[in-house]
Amino acid sequence: MKVKSKKVDLAEGDLTPMIDMVFQLIAFFMVLINFAQTESNDRVKLPSSQLVKPPEVPLEFPIILHVAQDGEIILGGDDYTAETLRVGLQKEIAVIKAEGKTVEDANVVIRAHKDTSAGDVQEVIRVAQEQQLENFALRVKEDNS
């Protein structure tokens, strides 16, 4: 009598949920990276400070202004001078008002190059104040030494 051996069939797992999760993680990190890039600019090297402390709460409506070493101002990828900055600020204010908020809800974040003159930064603040912006924050790099 011939004995037949029975081969055990291996169960295959369903990979669909794992693939779905991988795509969700990829989408999450893509969004996260895009937000992180909006607050940096290669032309701006921040000064160092040992007294720096992180903000206690995240800013709800930040307007991030990058001030390059030559005094040029970058807002949302567009270059401005102190004379033309009010046009860019008016666009940002229009977006804030379209969301049902007021100008007082906006926070102007100034990221100035470490070698930028204080007069250039003061001029940026003056132009922003002319547009009724009141809340300002200066960014620096934490010095751990």
Secondary structure, DSSP 8 states (H G I E B T S, - for coil): ---------------HHHHHHHHHHHHHHHHHHHHHHTT--TT----EESS----SS--SEEEEEEE-TTS-EEETTEEE-TTTHHHHHHHHHHHHHHTT--GGGEEEEEEE-TTS-HHHHHHHHHHHHHTT--EEEE--EE---
